[in-house]
Amino acid sequence: MAEILEGFRPGVSGWVFMWALLITGAFMVAIAIERGYYIWVKSSINSGKFMSEIRRLVKAGKYENALQLCDSAHDKALPRVVSAGLRQMAREGASTDFRAIQNSVDEGTLEVIPKLQQRTGFLAMIGNVATLIGLMGTIYGLIVAFNAVSQAGYDAAQKSAFLAAGISTAMNTTLMGLAIAVPSILVYTFINNKTVQIIDDIDEHTVKLINLLTGNR
């Protein structure tokens, strides 16, 4: 660990790559925290339990109560889309056209989904970029090592020192790059899978809601 920390000191061979990786890692952590909070805390809901209560209220004709239940969910993804269809139904009543409800739900979906997906793709990109920056540092370290071996005028001890420094740079940047890339890709996978699950829940339950509201007409 001390050797890796030493690699950040300006003047040490390859320090630019180490700082570039550190900045990349900081962006990864910031995006992961923001996206994780938005997806799991602000957007996720127990869709089965929520929609069971919504269906009960809709069957009883209590659209205002259903809307209040959606509003109490504090802008979570599924309730926001469901509320768009319910508001259309509450305004126009049983005479509401199927297409009007479908358009309201589609509009709500188009507002929600981009917010679920935004910035998540940066995590996958950061994973790739961190790997490539680490590879650049590896190549740079090998160049330094090979140049030291090929230089005339240095004794064996000096060449060994330069060779060790070059190899150290290569290994440190490789390790640092992978230490950022692996968590970044793992976090991206978890967040993306949860996002897909939320979107699938929206698709499934909004179709069932529309059929319930319109009686399949």
ZADO-1210 file (C-alpha; in nm, 4 decimals, padded with zeros to 6 digits):
<atoms>
<atom x="00.0000" y="00.0000" z="00.0000" code="MET" pos="1"/>
<atom x="00.2819" y="00.2413" z="00.0840" code="ALA" pos="2"/>
<atom x="00.4350" y="00.1767" z="-00.2571" code="GLU" pos="3"/>
<atom x="00.1049" y="00.2542" z="-00.4295" code="ILE" pos="4"/>
<atom x="00.0632" y="00.5765" z="-00.2306" code="LEU" pos="5"/>
<atom x="00.4183" y="00.6709" z="-00.3217" code="GLU" pos="6"/>
<atom x="00.3160" y="00.6457" z="-00.6868" code="GLY" pos="7"/>
<atom x="00.0972" y="00.9566" z="-00.6448" code="PHE" pos="8"/>
<atom x="00.3903" y="01.1762" z="-00.5492" code="ARG" pos="9"/>
<atom x="00.4755" y="01.4227" z="-00.8301" code="PRO" pos="10"/>
<atom x="00.8073" y="01.3395" z="-00.9851" code="GLY" pos="11"/>
<atom x="00.7696" y="00.9654" z="-00.9374" code="VAL" pos="12"/>
<atom x="00.7608" y="00.7731" z="-01.2634" code="SER" pos="13"/>
<atom x="00.3997" y="00.7353" z="-01.3819" code="GLY" pos="14"/>
<atom x="00.2447" y="00.9689" z="-01.1249" code="TRP" pos="15"/>
<atom x="00.0294" y="01.1330" z="-01.3948" code="VAL" pos="16"/>
<atom x="-00.1443" y="00.8025" z="-01.4656" code="PHE" pos="17"/>
<atom x="-00.2035" y="00.7403" z="-01.0961" code="MET" pos="18"/>
<atom x="-00.3684" y="01.0789" z="-01.0492" code="TRP" pos="19"/>
<atom x="-00.5752" y="01.0293" z="-01.3645" code="ALA" pos="20"/>
<atom x="-00.6968" y="00.6994" z="-01.2201" code="LEU" pos="21"/>
<atom x="-00.7708" y="00.8608" z="-00.8839" code="LEU" pos="22"/>
<atom x="-00.9873" y="01.1276" z="-01.0490" code="ILE" pos="23"/>
<atom x="-01.1624" y="00.8599" z="-01.2558" code="THR" pos="24"/>
<atom x="-01.2274" y="00.6617" z="-00.9384" code="GLY" pos="25"/>
<atom x="-01.3735" y="00.9676" z="-00.7655" code="ALA" pos="26"/>
<atom x="-01.6192" y="01.0173" z="-01.0531" code="PHE" pos="27"/>
<atom x="-01.7139" y="00.6494" z="-01.0327" code="MET" pos="28"/>
<atom x="-01.7890" y="00.6695" z="-00.6601" code="VAL" pos="29"/>
<atom x="-01.9945" y="00.9891" z="-00.7003" code="ALA" pos="30"/>
<atom x="-02.2050" y="00.8479" z="-00.9846" code="ILE" pos="31"/>
<atom x="-02.2503" y="00.5136" z="-00.8086" code="ALA" pos="32"/>
<atom x="-02.3774" y="00.6802" z="-00.4897" code="ILE" pos="33"/>
<atom x="-02.6107" y="00.9176" z="-00.6738" code="GLU" pos="34"/>
<atom x="-02.7536" y="00.6490" z="-00.9027" code="ARG" pos="35"/>
<atom x="-02.7816" y="00.3918" z="-00.6258" code="GLY" pos="36"/>
<atom x="-02.9723" y="00.6359" z="-00.4059" code="TYR" pos="37"/>
<atom x="-03.2033" y="00.7418" z="-00.6893" code="TYR" pos="38"/>
<atom x="-03.2816" y="00.3878" z="-00.8035" code="ILE" pos="39"/>
<atom x="-03.3142" y="00.2034" z="-00.4716" code="TRP" pos="40"/>
<atom x="-03.4396" y="00.4800" z="-00.2426" code="VAL" pos="41"/>
<atom x="-03.6258" y="00.7337" z="-00.4568" code="LYS" pos="42"/>
<atom x="-03.7639" y="00.5144" z="-00.7371" code="SER" pos="43"/>
<atom x="-03.8063" y="00.1575" z="-00.6116" code="SER" pos="44"/>
<atom x="-04.1294" y="00.0374" z="-00.4505" code="ILE" pos="45"/>
<atom x="-04.2958" y="-00.2920" z="-00.3636" code="ASN" pos="46"/>
<atom x="-04.4890" y="-00.3017" z="-00.6901" code="SER" pos="47"/>
<atom x="-04.7057" y="-00.6038" z="-00.6034" code="GLY" pos="48"/>
<atom x="-04.8309" y="-00.4598" z="-00.2760" code="LYS" pos="49"/>
<atom x="-04.8761" y="-00.1109" z="-00.4199" code="PHE" pos="50"/>
<atom x="-05.0703" y="-00.2230" z="-00.7264" code="MET" pos="51"/>
<atom x="-05.2866" y="-00.4576" z="-00.5206" code="SER" pos="52"/>
<atom x="-05.4091" y="-00.1585" z="-00.3211" code="GLU" pos="53"/>
<atom x="-05.4504" y="00.0500" z="-00.6385" code="ILE" pos="54"/>
<atom x="-05.6632" y="-00.2219" z="-00.8010" code="ARG" pos="55"/>
<atom x="-05.8806" y="-00.2456" z="-00.4894" code="ARG" pos="56"/>
<atom x="-05.9459" y="00.1292" z="-00.4929" code="LEU" pos="57"/>
<atom x="-06.0087" y="00.1406" z="-00.8695" code="VAL" pos="58"/>
<atom x="-06.2595" y="-00.1440" z="-00.8529" code="LYS" pos="59"/>
<atom x="-06.4417" y="00.0496" z="-00.5805" code="ALA" pos="60"/>
<atom x="-06.4404" y="00.3619" z="-00.7992" code="GLY" pos="61"/>
<atom x="-06.2273" y="00.5532" z="-00.5474" code="LYS" pos="62"/>
<atom x="-05.9994" y="00.7248" z="-00.7990" code="TYR" pos="63"/>
<atom x="-05.9186" y="01.0185" z="-00.5727" code="GLU" pos="64"/>
<atom x="-05.8069" y="00.7829" z="-00.2970" code="ASN" pos="65"/>
<atom x="-05.5933" y="00.5959" z="-00.5488" code="ALA" pos="66"/>
<atom x="-05.4359" y="00.9244" z="-00.6562" code="LEU" pos="67"/>
<atom x="-05.3645" y="01.0128" z="-00.2942" code="GLN" pos="68"/>
<atom x="-05.1928" y="00.6765" z="-00.2531" code="LEU" pos="69"/>
<atom x="-04.9763" y="00.7547" z="-00.5585" code="CYS" pos="70"/>
<atom x="-04.8915" y="01.0997" z="-00.4234" code="ASP" pos="71"/>
<atom x="-04.7934" y="00.9513" z="-00.0874" code="SER" pos="72"/>
<atom x="-04.5260" y="00.7453" z="-00.2642" code="ALA" pos="73"/>
<atom x="-04.3150" y="01.0635" z="-00.3045" code="HIS" pos="74"/>
<atom x="-04.2341" y="01.0545" z="-00.6766" code="ASP" pos="75"/>
<atom x="-04.1389" y="00.6875" z="-00.6997" code="LYS" pos="76"/>
<atom x="-04.1314" y="00.5615" z="-01.0568" code="ALA" pos="77"/>
<atom x="-04.4324" y="00.3279" z="-01.0780" code="LEU" pos="78"/>
<atom x="-04.6738" y="00.5514" z="-00.8792" code="PRO" pos="79"/>
<atom x="-04.5851" y="00.8484" z="-01.1018" code="ARG" pos="80"/>
<atom x="-04.6840" y="00.6576" z="-01.4150" code="VAL" pos="81"/>
<atom x="-04.9935" y="00.5065" z="-01.2556" code="VAL" pos="82"/>
<atom x="-05.1081" y="00.8486" z="-01.1344" code="SER" pos="83"/>
<atom x="-05.0956" y="00.9822" z="-01.4912" code="ALA" pos="84"/>
<atom x="-05.3559" y="00.7266" z="-01.6011" code="GLY" pos="85"/>
<atom x="-05.5658" y="00.7701" z="-01.2893" code="LEU" pos="86"/>
<atom x="-05.5811" y="01.1484" z="-01.3271" code="ARG" pos="87"/>
<atom x="-05.7109" y="01.1085" z="-01.6809" code="GLN" pos="88"/>
<atom x="-05.9768" y="00.8699" z="-01.5533" code="MET" pos="89"/>
<atom x="-06.0656" y="01.0942" z="-01.2585" code="ALA" pos="90"/>
<atom x="-06.1139" y="01.3950" z="-01.4899" code="ARG" pos="91"/>
<atom x="-06.3348" y="01.2315" z="-01.7514" code="GLU" pos="92"/>
<atom x="-06.4935" y="00.9431" z="-01.5653" code="GLY" pos="93"/>
<atom x="-06.6157" y="00.6153" z="-01.7137" code="ALA" pos="94"/>
<atom x="-06.6516" y="00.7713" z="-02.0597" code="SER" pos="95"/>
<atom x="-06.2757" y="00.8123" z="-02.0898" code="THR" pos="96"/>
<atom x="-06.1431" y="00.6763" z="-02.4162" code="ASP" pos="97"/>
<atom x="-05.8902" y="00.3923" z="-02.4053" code="PHE" pos="98"/>
<atom x="-05.6519" y="00.5909" z="-02.6228" code="ARG" pos="99"/>
<atom x="-05.6624" y="00.8922" z="-02.3889" code="ALA" pos="100"/>
<atom x="-05.5629" y="00.6780" z="-02.0910" code="ILE" pos="101"/>
<atom x="-05.2938" y="00.5027" z="-02.2943" code="GLN" pos="102"/>
<atom x="-05.1502" y="00.8380" z="-02.4044" code="ASN" pos="103"/>
<atom x="-05.1442" y="00.9654" z="-02.0456" code="SER" pos="104"/>
<atom x="-04.9648" y="00.6538" z="-01.9255" code="VAL" pos="105"/>
<atom x="-04.7181" y="00.6709" z="-02.2161" code="ASP" pos="106"/>
<atom x="-04.6464" y="01.0342" z="-02.1358" code="GLU" pos="107"/>
<atom x="-04.5805" y="00.9483" z="-01.7727" code="GLY" pos="108"/>
<atom x="-04.3560" y="00.6597" z="-01.8760" code="THR" pos="109"/>
<atom x="-04.1536" y="00.8818" z="-02.1085" code="LEU" pos="110"/>
<atom x="-04.0970" y="01.1248" z="-01.8215" code="GLU" pos="111"/>
<atom x="-03.9840" y="00.8567" z="-01.5758" code="VAL" pos="112"/>
<atom x="-03.7664" y="00.6170" z="-01.7774" code="ILE" pos="113"/>
<atom x="-03.4986" y="00.8670" z="-01.8922" code="PRO" pos="114"/>
<atom x="-03.4490" y="00.9745" z="-01.5299" code="LYS" pos="115"/>
<atom x="-03.4008" y="00.6112" z="-01.4291" code="LEU" pos="116"/>
<atom x="-03.1423" y="00.5499" z="-01.6995" code="GLN" pos="117"/>
<atom x="-02.9454" y="00.8752" z="-01.7003" code="GLN" pos="118"/>
<atom x="-02.5762" y="00.8608" z="-01.6061" code="ARG" pos="119"/>
<atom x="-02.5829" y="00.4861" z="-01.5371" code="THR" pos="120"/>
<atom x="-02.3974" y="00.4207" z="-01.8617" code="GLY" pos="121"/>
<atom x="-02.1073" y="00.6322" z="-01.7353" code="PHE" pos="122"/>
<atom x="-02.0225" y="00.3566" z="-01.4877" code="LEU" pos="123"/>
<atom x="-01.9582" y="00.1083" z="-01.7680" code="ALA" pos="124"/>
<atom x="-01.7580" y="00.3716" z="-01.9542" code="MET" pos="125"/>
<atom x="-01.5492" y="00.4480" z="-01.6441" code="ILE" pos="126"/>
<atom x="-01.4749" y="00.0775" z="-01.6060" code="GLY" pos="127"/>
<atom x="-01.3359" y="00.0677" z="-01.9583" code="ASN" pos="128"/>
<atom x="-01.1507" y="00.3982" z="-01.9276" code="VAL" pos="129"/>
<atom x="-00.9866" y="00.2977" z="-01.5977" code="ALA" pos="130"/>
<atom x="-00.8631" y="-00.0246" z="-01.7556" code="THR" pos="131"/>
<atom x="-00.7188" y="00.1644" z="-02.0524" code="LEU" pos="132"/>
<atom x="-00.5501" y="00.4286" z="-01.8351" code="ILE" pos="133"/>
<atom x="-00.3986" y="00.1492" z="-01.6290" code="GLY" pos="134"/>
<atom x="-00.2783" y="-00.0143" z="-01.9506" code="LEU" pos="135"/>
<atom x="-00.1205" y="00.3129" z="-02.0629" code="MET" pos="136"/>
<atom x="00.0635" y="00.3328" z="-01.7326" code="GLY" pos="137"/>
<atom x="00.1746" y="-00.0275" z="-01.7755" code="THR" pos="138"/>
<atom x="00.3161" y="00.0420" z="-02.1199" code="ILE" pos="139"/>
<atom x="00.4849" y="00.3581" z="-01.9939" code="TYR" pos="140"/>
<atom x="00.6443" y="00.1672" z="-01.7065" code="GLY" pos="141"/>
<atom x="00.7721" y="-00.1028" z="-01.9432" code="LEU" pos="142"/>
<atom x="00.9180" y="00.1626" z="-02.1733" code="ILE" pos="143"/>
<atom x="01.1008" y="00.3153" z="-01.8759" code="VAL" pos="144"/>
<atom x="01.2274" y="-00.0287" z="-01.7733" code="ALA" pos="145"/>
<atom x="01.3508" y="-00.1241" z="-02.1209" code="PHE" pos="146"/>
<atom x="01.5146" y="00.2153" z="-02.1742" code="ASN" pos="147"/>
<atom x="01.7037" y="00.1738" z="-01.8475" code="ALA" pos="148"/>
<atom x="01.8360" y="-00.1649" z="-01.9537" code="VAL" pos="149"/>
<atom x="01.9429" y="-00.0390" z="-02.2961" code="SER" pos="150"/>
<atom x="02.1144" y="00.2807" z="-02.1745" code="GLN" pos="151"/>
<atom x="02.4907" y="00.2839" z="-02.1880" code="ALA" pos="152"/>
<atom x="02.6932" y="00.4427" z="-01.9103" code="GLY" pos="153"/>
<atom x="02.4979" y="00.2956" z="-01.6202" code="TYR" pos="154"/>
<atom x="02.6412" y="00.0285" z="-01.3975" code="ASP" pos="155"/>
<atom x="02.4467" y="-00.2858" z="-01.3062" code="ALA" pos="156"/>
<atom x="02.3131" y="-00.1383" z="-00.9827" code="ALA" pos="157"/>
<atom x="02.1772" y="00.1728" z="-01.1557" code="GLN" pos="158"/>
<atom x="02.0175" y="-00.0318" z="-01.4319" code="LYS" pos="159"/>
<atom x="01.8556" y="-00.2575" z="-01.1736" code="SER" pos="160"/>
<atom x="01.7163" y="00.0451" z="-00.9919" code="ALA" pos="161"/>
<atom x="01.5696" y="00.1957" z="-01.3093" code="PHE" pos="162"/>
<atom x="01.4358" y="-00.1435" z="-01.4146" code="LEU" pos="163"/>
<atom x="01.2673" y="-00.1914" z="-01.0776" code="ALA" pos="164"/>
<atom x="01.1162" y="00.1587" z="-01.0942" code="ALA" pos="165"/>
<atom x="00.9749" y="00.0954" z="-01.4404" code="GLY" pos="166"/>
<atom x="00.8251" y="-00.2389" z="-01.3466" code="ILE" pos="167"/>
<atom x="00.6836" y="-00.0879" z="-01.0267" code="SER" pos="168"/>
<atom x="00.5127" y="00.1843" z="-01.2304" code="THR" pos="169"/>
<atom x="00.3702" y="-00.0755" z="-01.4673" code="ALA" pos="170"/>
<atom x="00.2318" y="-00.2918" z="-01.1887" code="MET" pos="171"/>
<atom x="00.0971" y="-00.0057" z="-00.9771" code="ASN" pos="172"/>
<atom x="-00.0984" y="00.1522" z="-01.2615" code="THR" pos="173"/>
<atom x="-00.2333" y="-00.1860" z="-01.3690" code="THR" pos="174"/>
<atom x="-00.3501" y="-00.2639" z="-01.0160" code="LEU" pos="175"/>
<atom x="-00.5017" y="00.0812" z="-00.9683" code="MET" pos="176"/>
<atom x="-00.6844" y="00.0621" z="-01.3000" code="GLY" pos="177"/>
<atom x="-00.8327" y="-00.2776" z="-01.2193" code="LEU" pos="178"/>
<atom x="-00.9205" y="-00.1688" z="-00.8649" code="ALA" pos="179"/>
<atom x="-01.1425" y="00.1004" z="-01.0187" code="ILE" pos="180"/>
<atom x="-01.2703" y="-00.0927" z="-01.3207" code="ALA" pos="181"/>
<atom x="-01.3933" y="-00.4029" z="-01.1382" code="VAL" pos="182"/>
<atom x="-01.6172" y="-00.2218" z="-00.8824" code="PRO" pos="183"/>
<atom x="-01.7379" y="00.0144" z="-01.1548" code="SER" pos="184"/>
<atom x="-01.8566" y="-00.2702" z="-01.3766" code="ILE" pos="185"/>
<atom x="-02.0113" y="-00.4570" z="-01.0821" code="LEU" pos="186"/>
<atom x="-02.1995" y="-00.1478" z="-00.9629" code="VAL" pos="187"/>
<atom x="-02.3141" y="-00.0764" z="-01.3188" code="TYR" pos="188"/>
<atom x="-02.4496" y="-00.4306" z="-01.3484" code="THR" pos="189"/>
<atom x="-02.6442" y="-00.4114" z="-01.0202" code="PHE" pos="190"/>
<atom x="-02.7883" y="-00.0659" z="-01.0936" code="ILE" pos="191"/>
<atom x="-02.8744" y="-00.1526" z="-01.4535" code="ASN" pos="192"/>
<atom x="-03.0491" y="-00.4753" z="-01.3495" code="ASN" pos="193"/>
<atom x="-03.2524" y="-00.2905" z="-01.0878" code="LYS" pos="194"/>
<atom x="-03.3440" y="-00.0235" z="-01.3430" code="THR" pos="195"/>
<atom x="-03.4594" y="-00.2875" z="-01.5914" code="VAL" pos="196"/>
<atom x="-03.6683" y="-00.4490" z="-01.3165" code="GLN" pos="197"/>
<atom x="-03.8388" y="-00.1170" z="-01.2359" code="ILE" pos="198"/>
<atom x="-03.9108" y="-00.0530" z="-01.6039" code="ILE" pos="199"/>
<atom x="-04.0497" y="-00.4056" z="-01.6468" code="ASP" pos="200"/>
<atom x="-04.2766" y="-00.3489" z="-01.3455" code="ASP" pos="201"/>
<atom x="-04.3997" y="-00.0255" z="-01.5014" code="ILE" pos="202"/>
<atom x="-04.4755" y="-00.1981" z="-01.8320" code="ASP" pos="203"/>
<atom x="-04.6531" y="-00.4906" z="-01.6680" code="GLU" pos="204"/>
<atom x="-04.8640" y="-00.3025" z="-01.4178" code="HIS" pos="205"/>
<atom x="-04.9620" y="-00.0127" z="-01.6428" code="THR" pos="206"/>
<atom x="-05.1013" y="-00.2557" z="-01.9033" code="VAL" pos="207"/>
<atom x="-05.3017" y="-00.4292" z="-01.6299" code="LYS" pos="208"/>
<atom x="-05.4195" y="-00.0912" z="-01.4983" code="LEU" pos="209"/>
<atom x="-05.5344" y="00.0284" z="-01.8401" code="ILE" pos="210"/>
<atom x="-05.7269" y="-00.2946" z="-01.8930" code="ASN" pos="211"/>
<atom x="-05.8856" y="-00.2520" z="-01.5497" code="LEU" pos="212"/>
<atom x="-05.9787" y="00.1127" z="-01.6099" code="LEU" pos="213"/>
<atom x="-06.1251" y="00.0574" z="-01.9552" code="THR" pos="214"/>
<atom x="-06.2705" y="-00.2893" z="-01.9092" code="GLY" pos="215"/>
<atom x="-06.0738" y="-00.4009" z="-02.2206" code="ASN" pos="216"/>
<atom x="-06.2896" y="-00.1805" z="-02.4385" code="ARG" pos="217"/>
</atoms>
